[in-house]
Amino acid sequence: MEARTKTVEDWFAMIREGLLTLPRFQRFEAWRPNQIEGVLENILRVPSLPIGALLLLEVGDKELFHSRPLSGAPNPKGMPQMNLLDGQQRMTALWRSLIDDYDEFTVFVSLENEERPEIEIVKRYISKSGKRMPLWADIPAECLERSYFPVSILCPGSKGEHAMDEWTEAAETDKATDKAIMRLRQRLASYPIPFLSLPVTTEQETALDVFIKMNTSASPLKDFDIVVAQLEGAVGDSLHDMIAELNEKVPAAADYGKVEDAALAIGALLNGKPPLKRTYLDPAFGSELANVWDQVVVGLKRGVSFLRDEAIFNERLLPTEVIVYLTGALWAHVPVDGADQEGRARTLIRKAIWRASFTDRYLKTATTRAFADYKAIQDMIVNPDSRAAPDLFDEAQNPLPPAAELIRGGWPSRKDRLGRAIIAVSLYGGGYDFADGAKATADNVRFREYHHVYPRSLVQDQFPDHEVNSALNCALISWKTNRKIAAKNPKQYLEERGQDANATEEQVRHRLESHRVPYDDLVNGDFQKFIETRADLIHTSMQKLCEGSVP
């Protein structure tokens, strides 16, 4: 590799002319504002500080990889000269700052110290009247009053020079300020950025290997980024495009977390491999994922539908992320037109997801354990005579908690596994709202709030915190109902909700019992008895679900 340097002005000329592009597999912009501040301050201070070397791949008559322009840059009109393999975040931050391409903020330079200029990033937003706020950020005279000027007037090239002339004229700057800005322009334009370049003779596999290794040290690539590179290198398809299509086909998948993470994990399982970084780093995984992609889409679509049927409507109700990819991979093996096999699969997968939720099976080494369970359950689904015995189903190794232990279930918003499992079970019977009587659905549950069935203020002085804030004292109800209940005792707020909603006692009782909330124990005012009875109700439902039955 040959080490050379180019100035910021030279790099910007290449970007404008479409001669410097990014391989399409490169991840998108990820830097935070403070990182943008740092790179600009390193360049503008005296003496300047290094911002690191770039790594490029020289392009000959044909590109090794599909490429795209830097964010905010014009599309190339012809063949680029170089692909940027490492340094995208730095160059994108420089480019977008200096052409004023960020909608959410504007980058300013302080005029107070020319030798050590400070960068100030001002957040922008659109007001109700449609104006971009704060207004002063677009008024040169008011910026000058604050000793600021936009960094965009330092942009190399004729457009930057023209922008500088317009801004200084509008701000009515003095000669000293004009000279200071000119010196900063020259300092930035002439700042040298070193780079190493791989020659045009570099093999595609070698370039990918260098890219991955360079990006798994200082600023690590995510698993998804690695597979993006491998897949594009192997089959020429863009995983970004594939994920976008997957989101269109299965929009509900996004309710359960990052779709790309679920897709990779399902793809790994379908290829007979654990969903680990080691699997994703294998150069063959990109093409292997492409080979099973249709199954990934089908499995995720059917898996998400099944989770909704099981009243696990979104990520807030997800006891463990394992059940998303485990469910998706298992459903990929179920024939669409096989009624008997689908019935057996539904029972086995129901048993799997609820045992995953209530046992400690996946507290450690979740991915390797999920892989082992997947293989066994998958064999049970496709082979009625299978003798497979997944550890997940082993009561001795992974026992279900007794009713008394359900009190360990913490408040669900704290991402407590057992707490979320309890709330999910509590919705299985419909989860009807206490006041409006609406059944819990994937659409309305996202607007519901966690509510203390026994208001905290009534019992916090008499019972320990872990009981007051247990999932057994929680119900997911509409925010309107939650606001009206406030800190009233249960008997009072139930009577008021029934009157306001014109509901009979029997209707209110039914709504509460759909959450596995014991109506009589609640209105009788015995908190301890209420917790114990609800624990028994949840436990009974849990046992049914963990057998694969419907409670």
Long-range contacts (C-beta under 8 A, 24 or more apart in sequence): 1-196, 1-197, 1-198, 1-199, 2-196, 2-197, 2-199, 3-53, 3-194, 3-195, 3-196, 4-194, 4-195, 4-197, 5-192, 5-193, 5-194, 5-195, 6-192, 6-193, 6-195, 7-189, 7-190, 7-191, 7-192, 7-193, 8-43, 8-94, 8-156, 8-188, 8-189, 8-190, 8-191, 8-193, 9-156, 9-157, 9-189, 9-190, 11-91, 11-94, 11-193, 12-95, 12-98, 12-155, 12-156, 12-157, 13-156, 13-157, 14-81, 14-82, 15-69, 15-70, 15-73, 15-91, 15-95, 16-73, 16-74, 16-157, 18-69, 18-73, 18-74, 18-75, 18-76, 18-77, 18-78, 18-80, 19-76, 19-80, 19-81, 19-82, 20-56, 20-70, 20-80, 20-81, 20-82, 20-84, 20-91, 21-67, 21-68, 21-69, 21-70, 21-76, 21-80, 21-82, 21-83, 21-84, 22-67, 22-68, 22-69, 22-70, 22-83, 22-84, 22-88, 23-57, 23-65, 23-66, 23-67, 23-83, 23-84, 23-85, 23-211, 23-229, 23-232, 24-65, 24-66, 24-67, 24-68, 24-232, 24-238, 24-240, 25-65, 25-225, 25-228, 25-229, 25-231, 25-232, 25-233, 25-238, 25-239, 26-68, 26-84, 26-85, 26-88, 27-88, 27-221, 27-222, 27-225, 27-228, 28-71, 29-71, 29-88, 29-89, 29-92, 29-93, 29-96, 30-89, 31-89, 31-92, 31-93, 33-105, 33-121, 35-89, 35-93, 36-93, 36-97, 36-107, 36-119, 36-121, 37-107, 37-119, 37-121, 39-90, 39-93, 39-94, 40-93, 40-94, 40-97, 40-107, 40-109, 40-119, 40-151, 41-117, 41-118, 41-119, 43-94, 43-187, 43-188, 43-191, 44-109, 44-117, 44-119, 44-184, 44-187, 44-188, 45-115, 45-116, 45-117, 46-115, 46-116, 46-187, 48-187, 48-191, 50-194, 51-90, 51-193, 52-87, 52-90, 53-87, 53-193, 53-194, 53-195, 53-196, 54-84, 54-86, 54-87, 54-90, 54-91, 54-193, 54-194, 54-195, 54-196, 55-84, 55-85, 55-86, 55-87, 55-195, 55-196, 55-197, 55-198, 55-210, 55-214, 56-82, 56-83, 56-84, 56-85, 56-195, 56-196, 56-197, 56-198, 57-82, 57-83, 57-85, 57-197, 57-198, 57-202, 57-207, 58-82, 58-197, 58-198, 58-199, 58-200, 58-202, 59-83, 59-200, 60-200, 64-202, 64-204, 64-207, 65-204, 65-207, 65-232, 65-233, 66-232, 66-236, 66-238, 70-95, 71-95, 71-96, 71-101, 72-96, 72-99, 72-101, 82-197, 85-198, 85-207, 85-210, 85-211, 85-214, 86-211, 86-214, 86-215, 87-195, 89-219, 97-151, 97-152, 98-151, 98-152, 98-154, 98-155, 98-156, 98-160, 98-188, 99-152, 99-155, 100-150, 100-152, 106-137, 106-150, 107-150, 107-151, 107-152, 108-137, 108-143, 108-148, 108-149, 108-150, 108-151, 109-148, 109-149, 109-150, 109-151, 109-154, 109-184, 110-147, 110-148, 111-144, 111-147, 111-148, 111-149, 111-177, 111-180, 112-147, 114-180, 114-183, 114-184, 117-184, 119-151, 120-148, 140-167, 140-168, 140-170, 140-171, 141-170, 141-171, 141-172, 143-171, 144-171, 144-172, 144-173, 144-177, 149-181, 153-181, 153-185, 154-181, 154-184, 154-185, 154-188, 156-185, 156-188, 156-189, 160-185, 161-185, 204-233, 205-233, 205-283, 208-233, 208-283, 209-283, 212-281, 223-261, 223-264, 223-277, 223-280, 224-258, 224-260, 224-261, 224-264, 226-280, 226-281, 227-264, 227-280, 227-285, 227-286, 227-289, 229-286, 230-283, 230-285, 230-286, 230-287, 231-286, 231-287, 231-289, 231-290, 232-286, 233-286, 234-283, 234-284, 234-286, 234-287, 234-290, 235-286, 235-287, 235-290, 237-290, 239-286, 239-289, 242-293, 246-296, 246-297, 246-300, 249-297, 249-301, 250-297, 250-300, 250-301, 250-304, 252-304, 252-305, 252-308, 252-442, 253-300, 253-301, 253-304, 255-304, 255-313, 255-314, 255-315, 255-442, 255-446, 256-304, 256-307, 256-314, 256-315, 256-318, 256-321, 256-324, 257-315, 257-318, 257-321, 257-324, 259-300, 261-321, 262-300, 262-324, 262-325, 262-328, 263-296, 263-300, 264-289, 265-324, 265-325, 265-329, 265-367, 266-296, 266-299, 266-300, 266-325, 266-328, 266-329, 266-332, 267-292, 267-293, 267-296, 269-325, 269-326, 269-329, 269-370, 269-371, 269-374, 270-295, 270-296, 270-299, 270-329, 270-332, 272-375, 273-371, 274-367, 274-368, 274-370, 274-371, 275-325, 275-367, 275-370, 275-371, 276-367, 276-368, 295-332, 296-328, 296-332, 298-331, 298-332, 299-328, 299-329, 299-330, 299-331, 299-332, 299-333, 300-328, 302-328, 302-331, 302-332, 302-334, 303-327, 303-328, 303-329, 303-330, 303-331, 304-328, 306-331, 306-346, 306-349, 307-353, 308-442, 310-350, 310-353, 310-354, 310-424, 310-428, 310-545, 311-424, 311-425, 311-427, 311-428, 311-431, 311-440, 312-353, 312-424, 313-427, 313-440, 313-441, 313-442, 313-445, 313-446, 314-442, 314-445, 314-446, 316-412, 316-413, 316-420, 316-446, 317-412, 317-420, 317-423, 317-424, 317-427, 317-445, 318-420, 319-356, 319-357, 319-358, 319-417, 319-418, 319-420, 319-421, 319-424, 320-356, 320-357, 320-362, 320-366, 320-417, 322-356, 322-362, 322-366, 322-367, 322-370, 323-352, 323-353, 323-356, 323-357, 325-370, 326-352, 326-353, 326-356, 326-370, 326-373, 326-374, 327-352, 327-353, 329-374, 329-378, 330-374, 330-377, 330-378, 330-381, 333-378, 333-381, 333-382, 334-381, 341-381, 341-382, 344-380, 344-381, 344-384, 345-381, 346-548, 347-548, 347-549, 348-377, 348-380, 348-381, 348-548, 349-377, 349-381, 350-545, 350-548, 350-549, 350-550, 351-393, 351-545, 351-546, 351-547, 351-548, 352-377, 352-390, 352-392, 352-393, 354-421, 354-542, 354-545, 354-546, 355-392, 355-393, 355-398, 355-400, 355-546, 356-392, 357-417, 357-420, 357-421, 357-424, 358-400, 358-401, 358-418, 358-421, 358-542, 358-546, 359-392, 359-398, 359-399, 359-400, 360-398, 361-391, 361-392, 361-398, 363-417, 400-542, 400-543, 400-546, 402-539, 403-532, 403-535, 403-536, 403-538, 403-539, 404-535, 406-471, 406-472, 406-535, 406-538, 406-539, 407-466, 407-467, 407-470, 407-472, 407-531, 407-535, 408-466, 408-470, 409-470, 409-471, 409-472, 410-466, 410-469, 410-470, 410-471, 411-450, 411-469, 411-470, 411-471, 411-474, 412-450, 412-471, 412-474, 412-476, 413-450, 416-471, 418-471, 419-470, 419-471, 419-474, 420-471, 421-542, 422-471, 422-472, 422-474, 422-538, 423-450, 423-471, 423-474, 423-476, 425-516, 425-538, 425-541, 425-542, 425-545, 426-475, 426-476, 426-515, 426-516, 426-517, 426-538, 427-476, 427-515, 428-541, 428-545, 428-551, 429-513, 429-514, 429-515, 429-516, 429-541, 429-551, 430-514, 431-476, 431-514, 431-515, 432-510, 432-511, 432-514, 432-515, 433-477, 433-478, 433-481, 433-511, 434-475, 434-477, 434-481, 434-485, 434-494, 434-497, 434-508, 434-511, 434-512, 435-477, 435-478, 435-480, 435-481, 435-484, 435-497, 435-500, 435-501, 436-478, 436-480, 436-481, 436-501, 437-501, 437-503, 437-507, 437-511, 438-478, 440-476, 444-478, 445-476, 447-478, 447-479, 448-476, 448-477, 448-478, 448-479, 449-476, 449-477, 449-478, 449-479, 449-482, 450-474, 450-475, 450-476, 451-475, 451-476, 451-477, 451-481, 451-482, 451-485, 453-490, 453-517, 453-522, 453-530, 454-490, 454-522, 454-527, 454-530, 455-485, 455-486, 455-487, 455-488, 455-489, 455-490, 456-487, 457-487, 458-487, 458-489, 458-527, 459-527, 462-527, 463-527, 463-528, 467-531, 470-531, 472-531, 472-534, 472-535, 472-538, 473-531, 475-515, 475-517, 476-515, 489-525, 490-522, 490-523, 490-525, 491-522, 491-523, 491-525, 494-522, 494-523, 516-541
